[in-house]
Amino acid sequence: MKRYGGAGRDEGDREGLGEMKEMCDPASSLEYHNLTESDVEEVVAFMAQHFYPREPVSTGLHMTYEDNKEWIHGSVREWVRSGVSVVARDPAKGQIAGTILATILTRNQSNTYECALTSPKTKVRTLHTVLSVLEEAVDFFARYEEVDRILELAMITVSEESSGRGIGRKLVQESEARGRALGCQLATAQATAVPSQRLLLRLGYEVLYTLDYGTFQIAGDRVFDMDCMLGTPSAKVMARHIDRK
């Protein structure tokens, strides 16, 4: 999963402000609904503005939204069909404040990133090679023999003005609830940024694999510009059971 935005900031906890904070808390005042086909173009535009400029793998590969246009629209439509992707919308403004894109893996369909490995664009092939390495790093169905459906959190995006207010946490929880209702026992993520790694650790996710950006190579060549990784040294494959209280 790739996630940008603040991992949370101190809100202050002075006596007498609790009720006001709850009333003004964007995470609780937003509306959370399933991603639908009618949201697709708006979500893609939202990601172009808020996701790609602030996600380390993209910046480290010098990728922009334009580099990803060939595959992202189709992928978002796939995430619509999953039933576990969620949009957070400000009802007063009618604008998207955040979104989580997710899918369900099964023993018959255990990966999602192979489709773009044959892209004519080198950057797109490189990106999806990295994502495939992360996705295949842990054989979840072998590791957790009792699991047959997995919620895979792919991308979390929160607008810059809304970051640090608990919206990312709420989006993860909303997706987990939908995954649980659809029979998922485990949730996984390829967390490519420090904020998402911190968020998921706080939510009880365990780190199962770490990919070091500085030493990662394809065909003997290092692929990431470490000066553009936004302070993130590695990606982490993370998981937690969502069928247990």
Secondary structure, 3 states (H helix, E strand, C coil): CEECCCCCCCCCCCCCCHHHHHHHCHHHHCEEEECCHHHHHHHHHHHHHHCHHHCHHHHHCCCCHHHHHHHHHHHHHHHHHHCCCEEEEECCCCEEEEEEEEEEEECCCCCCCHHHCCCCCHHHHHHHHHHHHHHHCCCHHHHCCCCCEEEEEEEEEECHHHCCCCHHHHHHHHHHHHHHHCCCCEEEEEECCHHHHHHHHHCCCEEEEEEECCCCEECCEECCCHHHCCCCCEEEEEEEECCCC
